Amino acid sequence: LPVPPGFTLTTEVCTHYYENDQSYPVELSGHVRSALSLVETRVGQKFGDADNPLLVSVRSGARASMPGMMDTVLNLGLNDRTV
């Protein structure tokens, strides 16, 4: 079974968020846009596109194993236009 492309935000992003008055690193937004653009190119779909939307899954994680405690959001990218 082929595995779709993706990217990871490390736990260091979470650490930064809580250690810096609940703010993300300045460069994070650009890195996420760049990584998402690469995924879009590889699969031939565009996030938020009404005709050929890229739907992504977001999975939470932790430094240590926490069975049953992690959430997964499926089909992120659906909205009134894409549906």
C-alpha positions in Angstrom: 0.0 0.0 0.0 1.5 3.4 -0.9 2.0 5.8 1.9 1.0 9.4 1.0 3.6 12.2 1.5 3.4 14.2 4.7 5.5 16.3 7.1 6.0 16.5 10.9 5.9 19.3 13.4 8.2 18.3 16.2 7.5 18.4 19.9 10.0 21.3 20.0 7.2 23.4 18.4 4.9 22.6 21.3 7.7 23.3 23.8 8.3 26.7 22.1 4.6 27.5 22.2 4.3 27.0 26.0 7.7 28.6 26.8 7.0 31.7 24.7 3.6 33.1 25.9 1.6 30.7 23.7 3.2 31.9 20.4 4.7 29.8 17.6 8.1 30.3 16.2 8.1 33.1 13.6 9.4 30.9 10.9 6.8 28.1 11.5 4.2 29.5 9.1 6.6 29.7 6.2 7.9 26.1 6.9 4.3 24.7 7.0 3.4 26.5 3.8 6.4 25.2 2.0 5.9 21.6 3.2 2.2 21.7 2.3 3.1 23.0 -1.2 5.5 20.1 -1.6 2.7 17.6 -0.7 0.3 19.4 -3.1 2.9 19.1 -5.9 3.5 15.4 -5.2 -0.2 14.4 -5.2 -1.5 16.8 -7.8 -4.1 18.3 -5.5 -4.4 21.7 -3.7 -5.5 22.4 -0.2 -8.8 24.3 -0.2 -9.3 23.9 -4.0 -13.0 23.5 -4.8 -12.4 21.2 -7.8 -9.5 18.9 -6.6 -9.0 19.4 -2.9 -6.1 18.0 -1.0 -7.5 16.4 2.2 -5.0 15.8 5.0 -5.0 14.0 8.3 -3.5 15.5 11.4 -2.3 13.2 14.1 -1.2 14.3 17.5 1.8 12.9 19.2 4.0 13.0 22.3 7.5 12.4 23.3 6.4 9.3 25.3 3.9 6.7 24.3 0.4 7.5 25.4 -1.9 4.8 24.1 -5.5 6.0 23.6 -4.6 9.6 24.4 -3.7 10.9 21.0 -6.3 12.4 18.6 -6.5 12.2 14.8 -8.4 14.7 12.6 -9.3 13.2 9.2 -10.2 15.0 6.0 -8.9 18.4 7.0 -9.5 20.6 4.0 -13.2 20.0 3.6 -15.2 23.2 3.7 -18.4 24.7 2.1 -16.6 25.1 -1.3 -15.0 21.7 -1.4 -18.0 19.7 -0.3 
